Amino acid sequence: MKQALFDISDRLALVTGSSRGLGNALARGLAHQGARVILHGRDLDKVKAEADKVAQDTGATVEAISFDVTDANATKQALETLIDNYGTPDILINNAGLQRRAPFNEFDTADWDALIATNLSSLFYVSRALTPAMSERGSGKIINIGSVQSKLARETIAPYSATKGGVALLTQGMAADLARFNIQVNCISPGYFKTEMNTALWQDPAFNQWVEKRTPAQRWGHFDELVGTLIYLCSGASSFVSGQNIFVDGGMTSVV
Ligand code: NDP
């Protein structure tokens, strides 16, 4: 009984943006628990190579898929093929994302558009391509990846914050529409984790100092610290939990 509560073995999970970084760590976390995982990114060769590594490291069945999440038509087509090949995913992790930094007065329109497309519109494109089949089946778990910027702003990243605030509210809206089909939609909002996206930050001693001072845990997060919350939200343990945003941030968003 204890084990069954968090059991996700043999569930089919698609993790967008899992060629590296947090998405890769989330995919590995699911694979370690026995889920069948589909890795994703834009470069199929890179995703395939990563899928082989994850399969080798975890013993799980791992597939690879590539499409640009900012392209609504390509996304729809790729996910139709995915359903034909593997079936309808039980779990969708909307993780693919992008960062662009500049003072607000100098922020580029193309960067604004890229942020909205990658961090917000893509969640709509990917989810809407899968939720009709999930609804018909009568089950599904969708986890959107937010950020501490789903709640708090910071200089030079106003557009990113707008997208992540949008992710939190999109989560609630999707929960409102989809709970009746036994699809739970929740959000995980990570604090600061060292990935390619924020190389400029963790290579800057002043920023490191700021993170350590600003975070009650006094450090950056470790990738595997996201996995427990992920498994909870992907398993039967959260069958009546929907529309929630869980911050995995060492306490950062709880303090001024
Ligand atoms: P990385 O830059 O390390 O990884 C981003 C991933 O998204 C890659 O796999 C990349 O694949 C994929 N991706 C980006 N754009 C597209 C696209 N147009 N189409 C398909 N795939 C795309 O970022 P992180 O791991 O740091 O971030 C992952 C998520 O976590 C993001 O949503 C981010 O906002 C969020 N986050 C990260 C935090 C951190 O501290 N790192 C903190 C809070 C939230 P490829 O380039 O191979 O195509």
Boltz pocket constraint, residues with backbone or C-beta under 6 A from the ligand:
constraints:
  - pocket:
      binder: B
      contacts: [[A, 16], [A, 17], [A, 18], [A, 19], [A, 20], [A, 21], [A, 22], [A, 23], [A, 40], [A, 41], [A, 42], [A, 43], [A, 46], [A, 67], [A, 68], [A, 69], [A, 70], [A, 94], [A, 95], [A, 96], [A, 97], [A, 98], [A, 118], [A, 145], [A, 146], [A, 147], [A, 148], [A, 189], [A, 190], [A, 191], [A, 192], [A, 193], [A, 194], [A, 195], [A, 196], [A, 197], [A, 198]]
      max_distance: 6.0
